């Protein structure tokens, strides 16, 4: 556990020294800020549900951007082989990088609390419970996207390719909500269950359902395990 925390801190500190991280942060905050200003100041709607929805869409691009180099960079620099020779389990490396990326996600979401401050100042009758649930849901969904990004990053030493793979897989989970509408009625409930938006909507309504938490947790575990297995297979091929 100490190894995982050490790797997470190292990844978080490295990310904070990267100009790319701040560029992605600014783009995320500007995009959400523009939507927030258009809904709150123009429409006069003192709630964050719509802002959370746009954050979810932006995550499809934001998270692949912050995860594309987590393992790809190690592989292209040749440091992945060095890490493999140390007394560190590959699972520890994967989960350490995962937690480091989750810390970055929480950091950018922390800055969006300014939106809550503004609607608290200018609005009234705000459902703070729903706001808390919305942030909790975004962290869960974002963490699931991060695990997908780490898996994509383990597939190639090319960061751009890792970004594209992560974006494709993440978009597939997001677009299920639209694909389900064209399915036979008997299959709709089954298909839409695998959509991230289906589970996130409960949180945005202020409802915490253990089934939604378990779904996102399962996605995290599955894709982190796939990343670990991929790294193991890569090491076995190198040893031949």
C-alpha angles and dihedrals in degrees: 000000000000089000092053092050092047092052091046092053092046092051092047093050092047090051091052089055092053121095089209090063092057092046090054090045092053093047091050093049094043093051094048091041092055091051091046093051092049094052101038105034099032102033095028094228109154099199137089103219093102091046090052089052093054090045088057091054093047090051088067087071102024098056098047086051094056096040102041093089101038094099102002090064091052091050096047092047092047093238093116090072089049091052090050091059092055122088090261123116116233088234088060091053093049095047092043092055089044093055091046090055091046088055089054090050092051090048095056091043089051090062090054089064085088086078090058089049092053096050090044089054098044103025138058139209092037116174101226091179090061090047091053091048090049093055091044091052092048091052091051094046091043091050089052090051088049092056088051089050092051091051090050090048090054092057099065143019088222109093094199091054090048089053092051093048092048091047091050095050094042092048090051091057090047097045093053087089089065097038091054090064090067094049125098111274093249091058099043097086092046095048098042090053088074093055118102092215091056091060095037093056092069090057091047089054089053096256122129111201120182089218091062091048091050091049094055091042090052091052090051093050095043097050094041089052090048089052090050092048091049091053090048092052090048091053092048091052090050092052093056 
